[in-house]
């Protein structure tokens, strides 16, 4: 009975320590989120905000446009410059995705064909005679168009992913870091 009480108290202490650790991580993430939010609200100037929030490779392209924006101090011009930066950033990401899909497409095709051949050779429960051959032929002929359509859909959805709302921005990355630490 004495050993049970000691083990039970140790278990309770471990549970409280674990809960404290989780709460502390959430508080730390919340504190960082507030700091980022405060920094962005203080650093953003509505008249020249498009100049102050430029991204590294894009700010070289936007440099000639920043001089008139600073001189005129126009909210509309600043907003247009900021939107133009996002358009250029999205186009750069789409170009990068197109470049990366070139070596990935043959790998996807080989994976598709390998899976279709493996399934055709090992599937013993056909719903009708010759089902494995029909599925193999359909995978061979429909594989490339499906890959092309999936790449087009990915490129069309990329701007939506890039311009997603920043609500819970810091918490999203905190959850990603927690998942990496758990692995």
C-alpha positions in Angstrom: 0.0 0.0 0.0 2.9 2.3 0.8 4.5 1.7 -2.6 1.2 2.3 -4.3 0.8 5.7 -2.7 4.4 6.7 -3.7 3.8 5.6 -7.3 0.4 7.3 -7.4 1.9 10.5 -6.1 4.7 10.3 -8.7 2.1 9.8 -11.4 0.1 12.8 -10.3 3.2 14.9 -10.1 4.2 13.8 -13.6 0.8 14.7 -14.9 0.9 18.2 -13.4 4.4 18.8 -14.8 3.3 17.7 -18.2 0.2 19.9 -18.1 2.4 22.9 -16.9 4.8 22.3 -19.9 1.9 22.3 -22.4 0.5 25.5 -20.9 3.9 27.1 -20.8 4.4 26.3 -24.6 1.0 27.8 -25.4 1.8 30.9 -23.4 5.1 31.3 -25.1 3.5 30.9 -28.6 0.8 33.4 -27.6 3.4 35.9 -26.4 5.4 35.6 -29.7 2.1 36.1 -31.6 1.4 39.3 -29.7 4.9 40.6 -30.3 4.6 39.9 -34.0 1.2 41.6 -34.1 2.5 44.6 -32.2 5.6 44.9 -34.3 3.5 44.8 -37.5 1.0 47.3 -36.3 3.7 49.7 -35.1 6.0 49.3 -38.1 3.3 49.6 -40.7 2.8 53.1 -42.1 -0.3 53.4 -44.2 1.3 56.0 -46.5 4.6 54.2 -47.1 3.7 50.7 -45.9 4.2 49.2 -49.3 7.9 50.3 -49.2 8.6 49.2 -45.6 7.2 45.6 -46.1 9.1 44.7 -49.2 10.6 41.2 -49.5 14.2 40.7 -50.4 14.3 39.7 -54.1 11.2 41.7 -54.8 12.5 44.9 -53.2 15.2 45.2 -55.9 12.4 45.2 -58.6 10.3 47.6 -56.6 13.1 50.1 -55.8 12.3 52.5 -58.6 8.6 52.6 -57.6 9.5 53.4 -53.9 10.8 56.9 -54.7 7.5 58.3 -55.9 5.6 56.6 -53.1 7.8 58.1 -50.5 7.6 61.5 -52.2 3.8 61.5 -52.6 3.0 59.6 -49.4 -0.2 58.3 -50.9 -2.2 55.5 -49.2 -3.5 54.2 -52.5 -0.1 54.1 -54.2 1.3 52.3 -51.1 -1.5 49.8 -51.3 -1.0 49.2 -55.0 2.8 48.7 -54.5 2.1 46.2 -51.7 -0.4 44.3 -53.9 2.1 44.4 -56.8 4.7 42.8 -54.5 2.3 40.0 -53.6 1.6 39.4 -57.3 5.3 39.2 -58.1 5.9 36.9 -55.2 3.0 34.6 -56.3 4.4 34.5 -59.8 7.9 33.7 -58.5 6.4 30.8 -56.4 4.5 29.5 -59.4 7.6 29.6 -61.5 9.5 27.8 -58.8 6.7 25.1 -58.6 6.8 24.7 -62.4 10.6 24.2 -62.3 10.3 21.7 -59.5 7.6 19.6 -61.2 9.9 18.9 -64.2 12.0 16.3 -62.3 9.0 15.1 -60.2 6.7 14.2 -63.2 8.8 11.2 -64.4 9.0 10.0 -60.8 5.2 10.2 -60.5 4.7 8.4 -63.7 7.1 5.6 -62.7 5.3 5.3 -59.4 1.9 5.2 -61.1 3.0 2.4 -63.5 4.8 0.4 -60.8 1.7 0.5 -58.6 -0.5 -0.5 -61.5 1.7 -3.4 -62.4 2.0 -4.6 -58.8 -1.8 -4.5 -58.3 -2.4 -6.3 -61.6 0.0 -9.0 -60.6 -1.0 -9.5 -57.0 -4.8 -8.8 -57.0 -6.5 -12.2 -56.7 -10.0 -10.9 -56.1 -11.3 -9.6 -59.4 -14.9 -8.5 -59.6 -15.0 -9.6 -63.3 -12.6 -11.5 -65.5 -9.8 -9.3 -66.8 -10.4 -6.5 -64.3 -6.7 -6.3 -63.5 -5.7 -5.8 -67.1 -8.4 -3.2 -67.6 -7.1 -1.3 -64.5 -3.5 -1.6 -65.7 -4.4 -0.2 -69.2 -6.5 2.6 -67.7 -3.6 3.5 -65.4 -1.2 3.6 -68.3 -3.3 5.8 -70.5 -5.0 8.0 -67.8 -1.8 8.4 -65.6 -0.2 11.3 -67.6 -3.5 13.4 -68.0 -4.3 12.9 -64.3 -0.8 14.1 -63.3 -1.1 17.2 -65.6 -4.5 18.0 -64.2 -3.2 17.7 -60.6 -0.3 20.0 -61.4 -2.6 22.6 -62.9 -4.9 22.4 -59.9 -1.9 22.8 -57.6 -0.7 25.9 -59.5 -4.2 27.4 -59.4 -4.6 26.8 -55.7 -1.1 28.1 -54.8 -2.1 31.8 -54.6 -4.9 30.9 -52.3 -2.5 29.1 -50.0 0.1 31.9 -50.1 -2.5 34.6 -49.3 -4.3 32.7 -46.5 -5.3 34.8 -43.6 -2.8 35.3 -40.8 -5.2 34.4 -38.0 -3.5 32.0 -35.6 -0.3 32.5 -37.7 2.1 32.0 -34.8 0.0 29.1 -33.3 0.2 27.3 -36.7 4.0 27.3 -36.7 4.0 26.4 -33.0 1.9 23.3 -33.8 4.3 22.4 -36.6 7.3 22.8 -34.3 5.6 20.6 -31.6 4.9 17.9 -34.2 8.6 18.0 -35.3 9.7 17.7 -31.7 7.4 14.8 -31.0 8.9 12.8 -33.9 
